[in-house]
Amino acid sequence: MSFIRLSFKLKEVFFVNKFIRVNMETLEVTVGTVPEKYAGLGGRALTSNFVNDEVKPTCHPLGKNNKVIIAPGLLSGTTAPNSGRLSVGAKSPLTGTIKESNTGGSSSQMLAKMGIKALVIEGMPKEDKFYIIKVTMDGVTIEEAPSQILGGCGNYEAIKVLNEKYGNHVGMALTGPAGEYRLPSANISFKDPDGNIRSAGRGGLGAVLGSKKVKGIVIDSTGASSVPIADPEKFKAASKVFAKALLDHPVAGQGLAAYGTDVLVNILNEAGGLPANNFTAGRIDHNDNISGETMNATITERGGEGKVSHGCHKGCIIRCSQWYPDKQGKYITSGFEYETIWGLGADGGIKDLDIIAYIDRAMDDVGVDSIETAVAVATAMDGGLIPWGDGEAVLKIVQEMAKPTPLARIIASGTSVVGKVCGLFRVPVVKDQGIPAYDPRSVKGIGLTYATTTMGADHTAGYCISGNILKVGADIDPLKKEGQVEYARAMQIGTAAIDSSGMCLFVYFGIADNPGGYQALIDMINAQYGLELTADDLDTLGKAVLKVEKDFNTRAGFTNHHDRLPEFMEYEPLPPHNEVWNFTPEEIDEVWNF
Ligand code: SF4
């Protein structure tokens, strides 16, 4: 192990907001104050503005001109409930668009407490070596990565090795084997407070970190102070109101804690919007095998290390995560999300929740996006590459991504590549990103989000399931077009603002119908920074973030013709409602009319 460079050792500079750049070509670190133009930005607002300013839109995502930026949200590091989310930005190798990928784990709160507004990684090393970037209150160092965590070592083992080297208390971001091989579905894996894995999943940003030969970022916040609050009393009062709004809501306060996001299997199945067998049906009859209710009963019955409810970062009070155990009660996986279970269980027809859990663990271990991989798997089943419903075959292929065989490489290259390899027309992607768990033909609002978001198909960019299906914040008929354009626009604007705050997206459920809860969110930001922002200001922030992202995509060559759903959805009716996608191009383009 060779020590490369200690670029600075100036403890006091960390007590103010810092903007850190790590140049992987020169292996130098520079620490500056936050540029004036980024003052007041955090999370997605900061990552997207930075990418638009500094990344050449036409660059190759795996070349030296791409940059990765990691930024805590505005409220991260405080005691505000659910404020520990982290934004990662870059140009995506999967979509070619700008990308903000959002994750839980410990890193956001640690970076915020250390006074670090952004960590930028740029350039590419000259030597074919992988490195660890270590961030402490004493400075930033770049060290060669231990050889035993390279070349196919899974993330769980890598965390163990790095815990032994740096201490259990450190935060981590890891490039898994898939990222080392620069596969387009590679995620960035973040250690959570229990030493398990959370992912900045979508868009292949692990491949970008892998191209820069960063195996991991280790964050040691020992010695960091708490985040300064301009008006602590006001903050505390607002935080209390906000927490009550979350806990009082039936979805945010009860449903997600009991059944996780997998509560949606039965809900979407009932609504006829649960895509099955590569988007050829909207309902399955084995929903009980894979539902949130079954997951809850299984965890409860098995006991042991199982936990029905769990937070992905300290201070999460919604606690939609869980620890899913095996038959002996031993931990298999956590953050076992609806979209993953849907992709493998409904779209791919795997009827056993245990094998889906093992696949989920394997995906975390090799570091691939569990949504993109699941959609690619179902597409590969449609194309005859994998037998329908064969969980053991899928588990083997995912495990092979650690030292990828040709088939493992194809699946980890994403749904669009699989569709081409199989000669299919039914390829569920927008801007080459797999369409998640909600069929646009029978939940039309989410189709508008998929089509128009700057990120490629991404339900979290404007979660119209809320008003279409759950009837939270709005009540819009999912099968009708009326009101959907305005709703998809409003949801994307609001989401861009929430993603900038460091809040988990699920806080939306608690504040959508509770003006006091929403005001409390604004009050917390105002109390922290000594501001007087209004709801209109957050609306303006959300719009500005979207426009910046759109500007990048336009300069990268994207036009409104890319804001379209796959053509097969226009002529293949989806049972049981037998609906097609029926928005005109002009109607879709109206989403961007603001
Ligand atoms: S609600 Fe779920 S996703 Fe959100 S912060 Fe908590 S555990 Fe993480």
Boltz pocket constraint, residues with backbone or C-beta under 6 A from the ligand:
constraints:
  - pocket:
      binder: B
      contacts: [[A, 82], [A, 104], [A, 310], [A, 311], [A, 312], [A, 313], [A, 316], [A, 317], [A, 318], [A, 319], [A, 320], [A, 321], [A, 504], [A, 505], [A, 506]]
      max_distance: 6.0
